[in-house]
Amino acid sequence: MTDAAVEALARAAGRPVERAPATGGGPFVYVGATLPEPLRGDGLLWFHSVNAGTDALLDAGPWPSGALLTRTVGRMGERIAQYVLAWVLAECQSVPEFAALHGRAEWRRIPSELVAGQTALIHGTGRIGSAVAGLLRACGIRTVGVARTPRELPPGFDAVAGPDEPVDARWVIAALPLTGATAGYFGADRFAAMGGASFVNVGRGATVDLAALETALHAGTVGRAVLDVLADEPAAPDDPCWRLPRTVVTSHSAGITADEDVVTDFTSCIRDLAAGRVPALAVDPARGY
């Protein structure tokens, strides 16, 4: 955390915020990316994660009983939505093909394609998935969310489908958290059923079986892939991800968290607690989201 962020958190809390060593004592309210081992005990009152995903935090060890866990989303949904839209529009405007033509100094017309009326299937209907759906929908794209259990229509979506319900989509967007239920979620069967759709992953890398994706890209059941996240990051120069056909890998940069995001969401949690409410950004450690 920067000094400016620490000062802003102090203003939000209405009391001084100290950078205390991670030793015994407590009770502690901790803001950070990882939980120091000495705080995995009775001393932890509340941990506010500076990240949206808490899988690594929860996988590091048993969560302290009764300790509140909240997360930072901030404007991440807006950033990730714009990232997804950028790649959708780039595909319809043949940006990769024009870049290749430019490199060969070749003049050739390529017809553009309208996004309106096409379908995006979005796995993950939480805050980030809903933000992606809302922006795509504003461009006339039909948005279908994937939910494991029947639920009310989430914001930004035109319809909701089950995980294995067939949907004819031009784009398949992955915005899933990493849990026991989503590890390897995108495997051979799901990729084979995509029918040539483009696949964009802005959720978690470990939800994707990379070997299965490679097979699907070679077979044409996945048309293109954009991967902002990988199971192992950063990717080394010899990582197989760099050799996937018709694929672009970006450096987990679609939704980088800013200090103001942490401060805004920490403040929101304080207000919820002061009003006697469970914070809207609270995480259920048992479910992982």
Disulfide bonds with the S-S distance in Angstrom:
none
